[in-house]
Amino acid sequence: MDVLFTLCGRAGSKGVKGKNARDFLDIPLVWYSMAGICLYIKKYIKPEDHVDIVLNTDSKDLMALVKQVNALNVSVFERDESLAGDRVPKVAVILDCLKRAKNLFHKEYDIVVDLDITSPLRTVQDIKNAIDKKASRNDVDVVYSVAPSRRNPYFNMVKEENGFFCKAIASNFTTRQEAPAFYDMNASIYAYSPKALETKEQSTFFNSNCDAVVMADTGILDIDSEEDYELMQIIASYLYENRENYQEVYKLAQSWM
């Protein structure tokens, strides 16, 4: 299997300034994703497999941080200005990675795996689960990671309508357990079909032909504010001290300091 791993992060960020190049528990944030890739290669890549890793960014600081790690060979693609805006869909950036990697490495990839830089709390098993599911399902365009939703539109989510608040979806359910299960897309892992990246409409990419792997909900927060950043580090400290599967990623990233 030929795998392309992508790490994508732009220099600008409205919520948290320069978050992609910041430290997280005194370790560069991007190193956690790199450690996950490194451990996946060590544990699961077979001699007949091939892996390439690329960083797509317009941040000089992020480029420098990635290049400090000698344990992993990451090719840096400087992001074109047309892909650096905050309204550019990430799928467009990942497609850019795929096109440039194919030209550089002369490879036709079986799968493209994007690890979000701002989601450091993933395990190697989470990465394996996403890749294994996509490899087993040629009929889906992407397998992405999700977490069980703490709210349910049939039960305890509401909307404002005609001057009143009501359930987001009208129902007779009296307990959350009775309602259909819902999940949050946690933006941590995406395992794409290269063909789908090249042919599918980007604005509606996730509306059809998708599958998912479930991750622990305690490990993921969207880092959209300084408060999110502080809270995530508190959760991370607990997980790194008490959960071996998270700890191995932390220890490897720490060893690169």
N, C-alpha and C positions, 0 to 999 in steps of 0.2 A: 504494500500500500504506500502510495506517495502522498505525504501530508504537508500542507503549507500552514504554518502557524502565523497569525498576524497579531501585532500589537499596534494599536492606533491611538494617538493622543495629540491634540493640537495645543498650541502655545496659549491661546486665549481661553479664558473661562470666566463667565459672568458671576457664577455663584461662589466659587472658591478659586481665588487667583492662583494660576499656575499649578493646579492640583496634580496634574499628571507627572510633574517633576519634583513633587514635594516628598518629604520623609514621612513615614508612617511607623510609629514606634521606633524612631531613630534609624530606620532603614529606608532607602529609596522605595517609594511605592511600587514602581514598575518591577523591582526585583522580585516581588512575590509572584507575579505572573510568570516571570522568567524562571523562577525556582520550580514552579508547577510544571512548566514545559520540560525542564531539565530532569526532573524526577520521572515524568511520564516516559521520556526517551530511555532513561536508565532501566525502568521497570518493565516496559511493555513493547518497545520497538524491537522488531526481529531483524536479523541480518539482511533479509531480503527487502525490508522496508526502507524508505528514504524520507527524511524530514528536512525542510527548509524553514527558516524563521526570518520574518521581516518586521521592521519597525517603520511605520508610516507617520511622519510628524513634521511640523514646521518649527519645533522647539529645539533650539541648540542645546539647552540644558538637558532635555530628555535624551537627545542623541549622545551626549557625553556620559550620562549615567549608564546607558545601555552598553557603551563601548568599554566601560570600566570592568565589566564582567568577562573574564577570559574563559570561563567554563562553558560558555554558550556562544556559538557563532551566529550573530544576528546581523543581517544585512539592513542597512538604513536607506530608506527611500524618503527623500525630502519631499514633503507634501507640496503639491502645486497650489498656488494661491486660490485657484477656483474651487478647491476642495477644503479650504481652511475656514469657511464661514460657519456660524453656529446653526444655520438652517440646512446645511448639507446633510443628507441622510448618510448614516454610517455605512450602509450597504454600498454606496458609491465609492467610499474610501477603500473598502475591502475589495471591491472589484478592481480598483486601481492597483492594489497590492497584487492581485492575481495576475493581471495583465503584465505588470512589470516583472514579476517573479518568473513567469513563463518565458519571457524574453531573456532574462538574465541567466536562469538555470537550465533552460531548454528542457523543461519538464511539463508533462500533462498530469495535473494533480487529481487524485481520487477524492480528496476532501480538503476543504479550507476551514481551519479552526481559529476563530477569533476569541481571544481572552481579553476582557475589558480591564484596562489598567487600574481603574478605580474600584475594582472588586477584588481585594486581596484575599478575602476569606473563602477560598475554595480549596478542596482537597484534590489530590491526584486521582482519587477514585471518581470524583465528580467529572474530571476531564475525560477519563477513560469511559465513563458511562455514556457521555455525549457522543464520543467518537464511535464506540461500539454500536450504539443505536443507529447512528447515521449509516455506518457501514452495513448494517443489516437491513436497511430500508432504502432501496433505490427509488422508491416511489415518493419520497418526501424531498422537498427542496432545502429544508433546514431542520436541524434539531437544536432547540435552545433550552437553556436552563430556566426552571421556574421554582417558586416556593409556594407552599400552601398559603392561600389568602386568609388574612385574619378577619376580613369582612366579606359579606355575601350580598349581592344585589337583590336576591330573593328574600333576605331576612333582615339584615341590619345596615344596609346602605340606602340612602334616601336622595331624592332630587327635589328641586323646587319647580313647581308647575302651577301656573294660573294663580299665583299668590298663596299657595299652600305647599307643604312638604308631604311627600308620599314615598313609599318604597320605590326603589329604582326600577324593579320589575315586580308588578303586582302578583301576589301569590297568597295561598292559604297556609303556608308553612309556619308553624309555631316554634320550631327550634332550628338552629343552624344545621344540625346533623341531618334533618329531613331534606334540606335543600340540595340541589346539585352542587358538586364541588367546584370551586373556582380557584385559580392560581394566579400569582403575580409573576410576570416576566421580570426576572431579577437582573437581566443584562450582563450576567457573568460570563457565560459560555455560549457560543454559537458555532455549530458544525454545519457548514454549507456544502451543497452540491455546486461544484464549479460551473456546470452547465446552467444551473438556475441563476447563479450570479451573473452570467453573461447574457441571459435571455429574458429573465423575468422583469416585469415592471417594478421599479424600485419603490414607488410610493405605496404600492399595495402588496409588497413582498410577503408580509406576514399575515395576510388575510386568508391564505389557503395553503394546502399541502405542507403542513408543518407537523412536527412531533416534538415531544419535550422530555426532559429528565428532571426529576424532582430533587432539589437540594434542601438542606436544612434552612429554615427561615431565619434562624438566629444569626446566621453568618453574613447577611446581606443588608446593607442600607444604601440608599442612593446618596452619594456625597454631593449634595447640591448647596450646602451651606457650611459655615465654619462649625456650627453646632453638630451637624451630621459628622463632620470630620472627627470631632472630639468624642462623640458617642461611639463611633465605629472603633476607635482605638481602645476604649474601655471594654467593649465586647471582645475585641481581638485579644487583649491581654488575658482575659479569662480563658478563651479557647486555646491559646498557645500554651497556657500553663496546665490545662486539664484534659485536652483532647489530643491524643497522639497523632491522629491523621492530619490535624492542622499544624501540630508542632513540627512535623518533619519539613514542611514548607518553610516555616519561620526559621528553623535552624540552618537550613541550607542558605537562605537569603542572608542570614546573619553572618555566615562564614565568609561571605564575599566582602565584608567590611574591612 
